[in-house]
Every structure is written in C-alpha cells, then in structure tokens.
C-alpha cells in the first residue's frame, strides 16, 4: 500500500507468513473481542482483525488471524473448520498475505450456506449467478476429507 508521509511516498505491506488464516461465516453480530476470544485458545496471536462494513459498521462475517507459530494456526484451522457457532458453520482456510489488499479484504464475496452436503457443481453455481453478474470465480467449501461442506 502506498502512502505519503511528510511529503515522502512510502510502501506499507505485511510481512510474509505461513500462519495466517481467514475465518468465514462468523455471525455478523460478532465483535472483535469475541473473535479474539474464539481464536486465542489455539495459541499466541501475532494479530487478528474482523472486516467491518464501511456502510453499516457491522461485521461482514469474516476475519483474519495470524498466529506466532504455524502449528497453532494448523490446530486452529482443524478445530474451527466446520465448527458450529450460533447458527453459523465456520470455514477456516489458509490466507495468502499477497492477496490482502484493501480492495480484496473488503471483498464482494457471497457465502451461500445450507447447500445439500453432496452438492459439488461449482460450474452450475457460476452459471446461475452469471445471469446477474459473472462471478470472478466460484468455490465450494470442502472438509479435510474432501467431502463438500454445504456452503
């Protein structure tokens, strides 16, 4: 990210990491404190943040957490993947630090849940939504055993 400080242009970017997770399908009522409490039990955290709507001020239902150690992140991913939280089933995935730009963090993602557990046709979903706006890509959540996650 480019910024101007005291007339000088500087670049700010996050350090490369292999311990960054994206946690999605969080309740939109979740606060940063609740998110921190949820992810802290798996290990020491370098940083974590929820993504909030600039319009409503409410959580968009996803956040990022970076752990000090990769094994803590791996444990968190395994434990949070599919975890039921209120009426939401969480999904946890490794995040690529190079993809975390302001435009991409405030994504235009659409999470569709309650799909049949055996639904695996992402091309069909892409086709369905293309009548409104062609998705850049469409991906179905999968559990560790490669079974469809239902969203």
VOKOL-933032 format. One line per 5 residues: for each residue x, y, z of N, C-alpha, C, O. Coordinates in steps of 0.001 Angstrom, whole numbers, plus 500000, padded with zeros to 6 digits. Layout:
REM residues N
X/Y/Z/X/Y/Z/X/Y/Z/X/Y/Z | ...
This chain:
REM residues 151
500845/498829/500000/500000/500000/500000/500893/501238/500000/501853/501325/500766 | 500571/502171/499149/501348/503399/499028/500710/504488/499880/499493/504672/499850 | 501532/505212/500643/501081/506326/501457/502090/507459/501334/503259/507227/501025 | 501642/508665/501573/502539/509810/501612/502595/510298/503050/501571/510637/503644 | 503804/510330/503602/504027/510795/504965/505072/511901/504904/506198/511683/504458
504680/513104/505364/505581/514266/505351/506208/514480/503976/507394/514783/503851 | 505391/514316/502966/505846/514571/501612/506634/513441/500974/507036/513557/499817 | 506862/512368/501682/507606/511224/501142/506653/510073/500915/505808/509773/501758 | 506798/509423/499754/505975/508262/499446/506591/507027/500088/507776/506747/499904 | 505776/506289/500846/506261/505068/501486/505349/503902/501115/504187/504103/500762
505874/502700/501195/505119/501488/500932/504974/500726/502234/505947/500522/502960 | 503752/500307/502524/503485/499532/503726/502917/498190/503297/501967/498135/502516 | 503500/497102/503807/502982/495776/503496/503219/494854/504685/504132/495065/505484 | 502382/493832/504785/502528/492868/505861/503693/491945/505546/503996/491677/504383 | 504342/491461/506601/505432/490509/506442/504901/489186/505906/503779/488800/506235
505674/488491/505097/505250/487157/504652/505043/486242/505853/505782/486313/506835 | 504049/485399/505768/503757/484483/506869/503141/483209/506318/502517/483209/505257 | 503327/482138/507051/502663/480884/506690/501706/480459/507793/501316/479294/507874 | 501328/481417/508646/500453/481110/509780/499227/482020/509809/498718/482351/510880 | 498756/482422/508627/497616/483334/508508/496381/482567/508048/496415/481859/507042
495301/482717/508791/494036/482066/508465/492961/483101/508183/492958/484190/508757 | 492055/482742/507295/490840/483510/507076/489692/482666/507639/489508/481517/507237 | 488938/483228/508555/487807/482545/509174/486541/483204/508646/486334/484403/508831 | 485684/482404/507978/484475/482961/507374/483220/482321/507948/483253/481279/508604 | 482125/482992/507669/480789/482594/508106/480613/482804/509602/479910/482046/510270
481266/483852/510123/481077/484247/511521/479736/484969/511647/479268/485575/510683 | 479118/484910/512817/477895/485706/513000/478216/487189/512772/479235/487681/513258 | 477371/487889/512052/477640/489301/511774/477520/490159/513029/477925/491321/513031 | 476971/489595/514081/476885/490317/515357/478178/490204/516164/478317/490847/517205 | 479115/489400/515695/480373/489162/516409/481195/490439/516515/481304/491211/515561
481773/490645/517699/482657/491782/517933/484100/491326/517794/484380/490128/517758 | 485008/492280/517717/486426/491945/517646/486844/491175/518899/487620/490225/518806 | 486347/491567/520047/486677/490868/521302/486226/489418/521241/486982/488527/521627 | 485025/489163/520770/484531/487791/520642/485392/486989/519657/485685/485817/519894 | 485790/487623/518564/486637/486948/517580/487996/486610/518204/488498/485497/518045
488582/487573/518908/489858/487321/519581/489737/486166/520569/490604/485294/520618 | 488667/486159/521352/488450/485078/522322/488311/483724/521617/488790/482709/522123 | 487665/483709/520462/487470/482484/519701/488799/481908/519221/489017/480701/519320 | 489682/482746/518708/490912/482261/518078/492106/482169/519024/493067/481459/518729 | 492064/482866/520144/493203/482906/521063/493467/481564/521742/494602/481301/522140
492469/480721/521885/492640/479454/522606/493587/478490/521888/494027/477508/522486 | 493906/478749/520624/494747/477828/519851/496226/478191/519874/497058/477416/519401 | 496566/479356/520415/497972/479732/520502/498152/481243/520533/497187/482004/520458 | 499402/481655/520646/499735/483082/520699/499479/483721/519343/499837/483181/518296 | 498854/484877/519397/498430/485578/518181/499351/486756/517895/499664/487559/518774
499769/486833/516652/500543/487989/516189/499593/489162/515955/499853/490283/516392 | 498488/488886/515257/497458/489911/515005/496173/489227/514546/496202/488135/513978 | 495072/489875/514798/493803/489388/514251/492883/490579/514043/492948/491572/514767 | 492030/490459/513044/491096/491545/512773/489869/491027/512054/489942/490109/511237 | 488745/491634/512374/487481/491375/511690/487334/492408/510584/487892/493502/510666
486595/492058/509570/486314/493003/508494/484912/493555/508720/483943/492808/508855 | 484831/494879/508759/483564/495559/509012/483108/496319/507782/483924/496813/507003 | 481795/496407/507614/481213/497173/506526/481412/498659/506802/481125/499145/507896 | 481905/499368/505797/482064/500812/505935/480714/501515/505953/480608/502642/506437 | 479688/500862/505433/478350/501456/505366/477594/501257/506677/477081/502214/507258
477528/499991/507144/476718/499691/508329/477510/499701/509628/476940/499890/510702 | 478818/499501/509537/479630/499401/510751/479587/498017/511377/480261/497774/512378 | 478807/497106/510807/478686/495740/511319/479738/494844/510681/480259/495134/509604 | 480033/493758/511366/480960/492767/510836/480413/492213/509527/479204/492042/509371 | 481317/491932/508586/480927/491297/507326/480879/489778/507461/480533/489075/506512
481228/489273/508654/481136/487831/508890/482413/487069/508598/482394/485842/508498 | 483527/487783/508459/484803/487089/508291/485937/487922/508864/485841/489141/509005 | 487012/487222/509188/488173/487890/509763/489435/487094/509504/489394/485988/508967 | 490557/487679/509896/491861/487074/509694/492580/486973/511026/492452/487846/511884 | 493330/485909/511187/494147/485736/512387/495508/485199/511961/495602/484267/511162
496555/485801/512506/497902/485311/512268/498463/484844/513601/498484/485590/514579 | 498912/483611/513622/499491/483032/514830/501007/483188/514807/501615/483329/513747 | 501605/483161/515997/503063/483233/516122/503713/481971/515550/504827/482024/515030 | 503009/480833/515651/503561/479567/515180/502596/478902/514206/501380/478944/514389 | 503157/478289/513168/502333/477631/512172/501535/476464/512759/500409/476215/512329
502106/475739/513742/501364/474612/514305/500130/475083/515065/499129/474367/515119 | 500186/476272/515651/498989/476847/516303/497927/477162/515255/496741/476907/515462 | 498367/477722/514125/497437/478037/513040/496812/476763/512483/495614/476725/512200 | 497629/475716/512326/497113/474446/511796/496082/473849/512753/495057/473325/512316 | 496352/473928/514052/495399/473417/515040/494100/474225/514985/493010/473652/515007
494214/475535/514916/493026/476396/514838/492210/476069/513602/490984/475975/513668 | 492886/475896/512472/492179/475581/511227/491393/474286/511359/490225/474218/510974 | 492032/473264/511901/491366/471965/512057/490168/472058/513007/489115/471476/512746 | 490336/472791/514105/489278/472892/515114/488123/473793/514662/486965/473531/514985 | 488440/474845/513920/487405/475807/513519/486664/475395/512253/485528/475816/512038
487289/474581/511419/486670/474138/510174/485423/473316/510480/485512/472212/511017 | 484267/473861/510138/483001/473171/510371/482401/473405/511746/481319/472896/512039 | 483084/474168/512598/482581/474441/513950/481269/475209/513876/481139/476167/513115 | 480309/474781/514668/479020/475456/514739/479125/476600/515734/479526/476389/516879 | 478770/477800/515317/478824/478988/516164/477517/479729/515976/477259/480315/514925
476690/479693/517021/475323/480187/516909/474670/479420/515755/474640/478190/515779 | 474150/480120/514754/473504/479428/513633/474443/479279/512437/474016/478896/511348 | 475718/479582/512645/476689/479583/511551/477663/478409/511664/478089/478043/512760 | 478002/477836/510527/479041/476814/510466/480281/477488/509897/480266/477971/508765 | 481360/477520/510684/482566/478233/510295/483353/477486/509222/483259/476267/509079
484121/478255/508488/485041/477721/507499/486367/478436/507719/486400/479664/507804 | 487444/477697/507812/488773/478267/508055/489705/477811/506944/489766/476627/506615 | 490431/478765/506370/491316/478431/505259/492596/479256/505373/492593/480365/505908 | 493685/478696/504861/494946/479435/504813/494751/480661/503937/494065/480597/502917 | 495349/481773/504330/495249/483006/503552/496626/483370/503002/497643/483188/503672
496644/483876/501801/497873/484311/501150/498055/485796/501433/497241/486620/501016 | 499116/486129/502136/499378/487513/502521/499437/488435/501301/499101/489615/501399 | 499859/487905/500165/499963/488718/498951/498597/489104/498389/498503/490002/497553 | 497555/488442/498837/496204/488737/498352/495476/489748/499241/494352/490140/498929 | 496098/490176/500344/495422/491060/501291/495625/492528/500941/496390/493238/501594
494936/492963/499915/494919/494378/499570/493595/494952/500069/492657/494206/500352 | 493524/496256/500173/492296/496885/500674/491084/496466/499852/490025/496180/500411 | 491231/496427/498528/490110/496029/497675/489705/494587/497916/488516/494267/497928 | 490683/493716/498108/490382/492297/498277/489903/491964/499681/489082/491063/499856 | 490406/492683/500690/489936/492431/502054/488450/492740/502145/487685/491982/502740
488046/493859/501552/486624/494218/501528/486025/493612/500273/485579/494312/499363 | 486030/492313/500256/485643/491578/499062/484151/491688/498779/483356/492193/499572 | 483846/491205/497654/482454/491112/497231/482025/489656/497296/481256/489182/496460 | 482532/488955/498299/482237/487526/498446/480780/487314/498835/480182/488106/499563 | 480249/486251/498338/478904/485835/498673/478997/484414/499196/479403/483503/498475
478626/484230/500435/478666/482894/501036/477242/482338/501046/476332/482941/501616 | 477067/481211/500425/475761/480565/500353/475840/479311/501193/476623/478407/500901 | 475031/479253/502234/475079/478052/503068/473800/477247/502908/472879/477645/502194 | 473761/476125/503576/472631/475199/503544/472467/474533/502176/471374/474095/501818 | 473565/474462/501415/473535/473666/500186/473485/472200/500592/473951/471852/501677
472937/471338/499755/472972/469909/500084/474422/469466/500284/475310/469886/499543 | 474655/468627/501276/476016/468181/501602/476707/467508/500425/477935/467507/500346 | 475929/466935/499508/476540/466248/498373/476630/467142/497122/476973/466656/496044 | 476327/468437/497258/476380/469351/496120/477839/469674/495797/478578/470132/496669 | 478258/469440/494551/479659/469650/494170/479826/470392/492846/480938/470461/492322
478759/470942/492300/478818/471531/490963/479025/473055/491022/478062/473819/490956 | 480279/473484/491146/480563/474917/491210/480295/475601/489867/479975/476789/489824 | 480426/474851/488778/480124/475421/487459/478646/475795/487356/478298/476816/486763 | 477784/474966/487934/476355/475271/487918/476081/476555/488710/475299/477398/488270 | 476716/476706/489866/476537/477933/490651/477015/479152/489866/476355/480191/489854
478161/479016/489216/478674/480118/488404/477663/480491/487328/477404/481673/487101 | 477097/479498/486672/476099/479729/485628/474855/480430/486209/474344/481378/485612 | 474378/479971/487350/473187/480555/487978/473405/482034/488279/472538/482860/487994 | 474563/482372/488855/474807/483760/489239/475247/484634/488075/475220/485860/488182 | 475648/484030/486971/476077/484807/485811/474947/485601/485182/475200/486566/484461
473715/485217/485439/472599/485984/484885/472518/487375/485529/471954/488299/484941 | 473078/487523/486732/473097/488816/487424/474435/489524/487210/474489/490688/486815 | 475511/488784/487485/476865/489307/487380/477803/488116/487359/477741/487272/488254 | 478669/488025/486362/479546/486861/486246/480565/486856/487379/481386/487767/487483 | 480514/485840/488220/481496/485754/489317/482915/485594/488770/483131/484958/487739
483871/486184/489481/485271/486021/489106/485650/484557/489246/486324/483992/488384 | 485211/483949/490337/485363/482510/490492/484364/482033/491524/483824/482824/492298 | 484126/480749/491527/483159/480136/492428/483832/478911/493048/484396/478079/492336 | 483772/478807/494356/484415/477696/495039/483487/477161/496115/482849/477920/496844 | 483423/475844/496199/482640/475204/497247/483566/474821/498388/484667/474320/498159
483124/475056/499619/483917/474682/500788/483980/473167/500884/482989/472470/500669 | 485165/472676/501213/485337/471242/501378/485976/470956/502719/486843/471699/503179 | 485545/469881/503338/486129/469444/504593/487480/468816/504300/487819/468593/503138 | 488259/468528/505339/489580/467934/505172/489527/466618/504399/490466/466292/503673 | 488439/465857/504547/488334/464560/503866/487805/464703/502445/487428/463707/501828
487770/465910/501920/487351/466258/500554/485840/466160/500332/485386/466257/499192 | 485060/465973/501384/483608/465999/501235/483146/467453/501179/483753/468330/501794 | 482082/467697/500448/481506/469043/500349/481048/469504/501732/480548/468712/502531 | 481226/470779/501995/480896/471339/503305/479498/471911/503413/479082/472297/504505 | 478766/471976/502327/477402/472500/502379/477312/473999/502186/476245/474582/502375
478436/474648/501805/478422/476084/501504/479580/476422/500607/479753/477582/500233
